[in-house]
Amino acid sequence: MEDRMTEVQIDFASEGELRWIEQNDTYISRQTIEKKLKDREYIVARHKDRLAGYIRFGYFWSMIPYIEIISVEDQFKLQGIGRAMVNFLEDLARAKGQKLIMSSSQADEPQAQAFHRKVGFRDAGALVDLLPLQSVTEVVFVKTIDDGAA
Ligand SMILES: CC(C)(COP(=O)(O)OP(=O)(O)OC[C@H]1O[C@@H](n2cnc3c(N)ncnc32)[C@H](O)[C@@H]1OP(=O)(O)O)[C@@H](O)C(=O)NCCC(=O)NCCS
């Protein structure tokens, strides 16, 4: 498989990327996407002239970066792009003085869970009742990015 990572750039999404995000992140309204773009709450991976993946995140307790969605296009999977986007979020969290980042995935998504554990998240519990929005348990992940050791 071609190694594309050398040509991939990770950065915040720009407002000019609204259309691509709207087509890919169909879970939230355009208005919310626009607000999150302004607030720099989308990270994208760019390969040449196209987008290869994104993270939409927010802040748990208004402090801790929490990955709401991470997605990599099929032809770019398993090439380190998901990990690189998580690393970008970790750098952002460190710059804000945070010691953790968070994420979650559905309990019936073993591959998504394997990815989280591989990139250093640990299981931190579960949201077992999100009815009527979701019938499946949501597994919560935490990753320590600064253990406080000098
Ligand atoms: C999960 C996802 C974001 C991973 O992105 P990716 O760019 O392919 O992941 P990476 O190449 O950075 O992989 C990082 C590590 O996770 C592992 N990994 C990635 N996908 C995996 C899978 N499906 N099963 C098992 N391990 C996986 C890789 O092997 C790698 O481990 P290594 O460093 O020991 O080799 C991508 O598969 C995806 O978009 N899935 C669909 C959406 C989804 O489920 N999102 C998560 C819930 S919101």
The ligand as a Gaussian input file, in Angstrom:
#p B3LYP/6-31G(d) Opt

LIG

0 1
 C      -11.425000       4.315000      13.426000
 C      -10.722000       5.110000      12.298000
 C      -10.928000       6.608000      12.534000
 C       -9.216000       4.776000      12.340000
 O       -8.518000       5.626000      11.446000
 P       -7.154000       5.147000      10.730000
 O       -6.533000       6.336000      10.095000
 O       -7.443000       3.994000       9.855000
 O       -6.273000       4.651000      11.975000
 P       -4.675000       4.616000      12.064000
 O       -4.129000       4.147000      10.755000
 O       -4.166000       5.899000      12.593000
 O       -4.469000       3.444000      13.137000
 C       -3.926000       3.647000      14.444000
 C       -3.850000       2.290000      15.145000
 O       -5.170000       1.743000      15.276000
 C       -5.253000       0.484000      14.641000
 N       -6.526000       0.365000      13.934000
 C       -7.066000       1.252000      13.067000
 N       -8.234000       0.787000      12.587000
 C       -8.407000      -0.428000      13.159000
 C       -9.418000      -1.422000      13.025000
 N      -10.475000      -1.245000      12.216000
 N       -9.294000      -2.568000      13.741000
 C       -8.226000      -2.764000      14.560000
 N       -7.215000      -1.848000      14.730000
 C       -7.323000      -0.699000      14.024000
 C       -4.132000       0.482000      13.621000
 O       -3.710000      -0.834000      13.298000
 C       -3.062000       1.272000      14.336000
 O       -2.369000       0.455000      15.267000
 P       -0.774000       0.285000      15.184000
 O       -0.207000       1.667000      15.318000
 O       -0.468000      -0.608000      16.317000
 O       -0.511000      -0.288000      13.823000
 C      -11.271000       4.699000      10.901000
 O      -11.188000       3.302000      10.766000
 C      -12.706000       5.123000      10.648000
 O      -12.975000       6.208000      10.088000
 N      -13.681000       4.276000      11.036000
 C      -15.096000       4.588000      10.807000
 C      -15.609000       5.642000      11.791000
 C      -15.466000       5.217000      13.247000
 O      -15.728000       4.086000      13.612000
 N      -15.045000       6.198000      14.112000
 C      -14.846000       5.965000      15.528000
 C      -16.059000       6.220000      16.351000
 S      -16.605000       7.909000      16.261000

